[in-house]
Amino acid sequence: MSIAIRALQGSLDHASLGSTELRNGAIADLMAEIRDRQRVDGIVAARPVSTASFPLERIGVRSRYILDTELSARDLARMSGRRALERAQVDPERVRCVIVSSSSGEPSIPPFAATVQADLGLRDGVVAFDLSVGCSGLGVARDGAARILESCPLGSAARVIAAETMSHVMDAGDRESCASFGDGAGAVVLERRDDVTPHHSRLYTGGNDGHKIQISAVQTALPIYRFRSRNGEVGVERDDVDPRHVILDGRRVFRDMLRMVPR
């Protein structure tokens, strides 16, 4: 038997989700605002401020979306999962597995996947769990779901979701991370069938390089600022409560991707 990818979730309507587009010029303005606030507070920060051209020239990013401050990665997971199931036209009774990948959402019990299971009214007994593996999360979750389906009856389905709210954990004053990441979600439905090309994948982890991208909870020397989206407008706010922040060695990560991805 083989595993088929039945339907991709497709692009979400960011406006209906309360997400606001943040273009490169706006990031430069907001980072300059952070620098001015720090100067008023007597803080002289040595970190570079982004320019309108930096994200596009260095990493090819024109803009990103910031989720409304009242919403979370859990909300994104529910909405994208529902959209995928509707597009795939799969009977919810056939869903045997739900996997959600998220590294930026708040760790919680029950897991995101259980919340999605309940939100769609899926029956008890479904395998539902979360993963936290960063950028490759959707691919790793898809592979795991495919392997679970191999032990399920023909026609069984799995729902795989990746949902990230990086604006909740990245420091808006750090050019390396805030120019690279945003908020979003994607989902896919897998189905066990006997009339498709077999599913093949190869997973690889460079654990020795894990220090190049981290979400750290160690208190920083400088105050942390967050992008906050409200009513279609993105601003910055100081966050003295949540110490989490992204540590990104952008140059080395980019160099590694150029070397490793083609392989």
Summary of the structure (lengths in Angstrom):
residues: 263
radius of gyration: 19.9
end to end distance: 28.5
largest distance: 67.0
contacts: 813
relative contact order: 0.20
helix: 36%
strand: 27%
